[in-house]
Amino acid sequence: MLRWTITFIILALIAGILGFGGIAAGAAGIAKVLFFIFLILFIFSLLTGRKKV
């Protein structure tokens, strides 16, 4: 999922440089949503990680 976030961030940057405002905003929005989903899943996995018995 982090790979998709990075992909959409790069797409947003390239689209922003080339002047495609709508595409850049859409890609940045998708990247932001994926980043927060990744962050929540990461924190959840840290809290419920494997515990040694």
MODELLER restraints for C-alpha pairs under 7 A, 6 or more apart:
rsr = mdl.restraints
at = mdl.atoms
rsr.add(forms.Gaussian(group=physical.xy_distance, feature=features.Distance(at['CA:1:A'], at['CA:38:A']), mean=6.42, stdev=0.5))
rsr.add(forms.Gaussian(group=physical.xy_distance, feature=features.Distance(at['CA:2:A'], at['CA:35:A']), mean=6.96, stdev=0.5))
rsr.add(forms.Gaussian(group=physical.xy_distance, feature=features.Distance(at['CA:2:A'], at['CA:38:A']), mean=6.50, stdev=0.5))
rsr.add(forms.Gaussian(group=physical.xy_distance, feature=features.Distance(at['CA:5:A'], at['CA:31:A']), mean=4.72, stdev=0.5))
rsr.add(forms.Gaussian(group=physical.xy_distance, feature=features.Distance(at['CA:5:A'], at['CA:34:A']), mean=5.61, stdev=0.5))
rsr.add(forms.Gaussian(group=physical.xy_distance, feature=features.Distance(at['CA:5:A'], at['CA:35:A']), mean=5.86, stdev=0.5))
rsr.add(forms.Gaussian(group=physical.xy_distance, feature=features.Distance(at['CA:8:A'], at['CA:27:A']), mean=5.34, stdev=0.5))
rsr.add(forms.Gaussian(group=physical.xy_distance, feature=features.Distance(at['CA:8:A'], at['CA:28:A']), mean=6.54, stdev=0.5))
rsr.add(forms.Gaussian(group=physical.xy_distance, feature=features.Distance(at['CA:8:A'], at['CA:30:A']), mean=6.83, stdev=0.5))
rsr.add(forms.Gaussian(group=physical.xy_distance, feature=features.Distance(at['CA:8:A'], at['CA:31:A']), mean=5.15, stdev=0.5))
rsr.add(forms.Gaussian(group=physical.xy_distance, feature=features.Distance(at['CA:9:A'], at['CA:27:A']), mean=6.78, stdev=0.5))
rsr.add(forms.Gaussian(group=physical.xy_distance, feature=features.Distance(at['CA:9:A'], at['CA:28:A']), mean=5.93, stdev=0.5))
rsr.add(forms.Gaussian(group=physical.xy_distance, feature=features.Distance(at['CA:9:A'], at['CA:31:A']), mean=5.70, stdev=0.5))
rsr.add(forms.Gaussian(group=physical.xy_distance, feature=features.Distance(at['CA:11:A'], at['CA:27:A']), mean=6.47, stdev=0.5))
rsr.add(forms.Gaussian(group=physical.xy_distance, feature=features.Distance(at['CA:12:A'], at['CA:24:A']), mean=4.24, stdev=0.5))
rsr.add(forms.Gaussian(group=physical.xy_distance, feature=features.Distance(at['CA:12:A'], at['CA:25:A']), mean=6.87, stdev=0.5))
rsr.add(forms.Gaussian(group=physical.xy_distance, feature=features.Distance(at['CA:12:A'], at['CA:27:A']), mean=5.05, stdev=0.5))
rsr.add(forms.Gaussian(group=physical.xy_distance, feature=features.Distance(at['CA:12:A'], at['CA:28:A']), mean=5.37, stdev=0.5))
rsr.add(forms.Gaussian(group=physical.xy_distance, feature=features.Distance(at['CA:13:A'], at['CA:24:A']), mean=6.86, stdev=0.5))
rsr.add(forms.Gaussian(group=physical.xy_distance, feature=features.Distance(at['CA:15:A'], at['CA:23:A']), mean=6.41, stdev=0.5))
rsr.add(forms.Gaussian(group=physical.xy_distance, feature=features.Distance(at['CA:15:A'], at['CA:24:A']), mean=5.02, stdev=0.5))
rsr.add(forms.Gaussian(group=physical.xy_distance, feature=features.Distance(at['CA:16:A'], at['CA:24:A']), mean=5.30, stdev=0.5))
